[in-house]
Amino acid sequence: VNDILDALGIEPQEIEGVFVNGKIAPLDTLLHDGDRIAALPPGTPGPYRLLLGLVSSPNNESDKKSDTFKCK
């Protein structure tokens, strides 16, 4: 995924999360023929961030990004 983002001129800090074939994925995910990727921009509304797995439950003390996706 990193190579595609680089080729498109997209910096990691410019996206909120990456999905491969509809599932949140780390930036170092290796892609295969036919894989579909999607990059979400920062500012995705709160409820969608939780539903998509970009943040942990609001009942959790900290509102961290999912462990499966690390931008930096």
C-alpha positions in Angstrom: 0.0 0.0 0.0 2.9 2.4 0.8 4.2 2.2 -2.7 0.9 3.0 -4.3 0.4 6.0 -1.9 3.9 7.2 -2.8 3.2 6.8 -6.5 0.1 8.9 -6.1 1.9 11.6 -4.1 -0.1 10.9 -1.0 1.7 11.4 2.4 0.7 9.0 5.2 -0.4 12.0 7.4 -2.9 13.0 4.6 -5.1 9.9 5.3 -7.1 8.7 8.2 -7.0 5.0 7.3 -6.5 2.5 4.6 -8.7 -0.4 3.6 -7.8 -3.4 1.5 -10.7 -5.4 0.1 -13.0 -3.6 2.5 -11.0 -4.3 5.7 -8.8 -1.8 7.6 -5.1 -2.6 6.9 -1.7 -1.4 7.9 0.3 0.7 5.4 2.8 -2.1 4.9 0.2 -4.5 3.6 1.3 -6.4 0.5 -1.1 -6.2 -2.3 -2.1 -9.0 -4.8 -3.6 -8.8 -8.2 -7.3 -7.8 -8.0 -7.0 -6.2 -4.5 -9.0 -3.0 -4.0 -7.7 -0.2 -1.8 -9.4 2.8 -0.3 -7.8 5.7 1.6 -10.0 7.8 3.9 -9.2 11.4 4.3 -8.7 13.0 7.8 -11.9 14.3 9.3 -14.1 11.3 8.8 -17.1 11.9 11.1 -17.0 10.4 14.5 -19.6 7.6 14.2 -18.1 6.4 11.0 -14.6 6.3 12.5 -15.9 3.9 15.2 -17.9 1.8 12.7 -15.0 1.5 10.3 -12.6 0.5 13.1 -10.5 3.7 12.9 -10.9 4.4 16.7 -11.6 2.3 19.7 -14.9 2.3 21.6 -16.0 5.7 23.1 -16.3 3.9 26.4 -12.6 3.4 26.4 -10.6 6.1 28.2 -8.5 7.0 25.2 -9.7 7.5 21.6 -6.8 5.8 19.9 -6.6 4.5 16.3 -7.0 0.8 15.9 -3.8 -1.2 16.5 -4.1 -2.6 13.0 -3.5 0.9 11.4 -0.6 3.1 12.2 0.0 6.1 10.0 3.5 6.9 11.3 
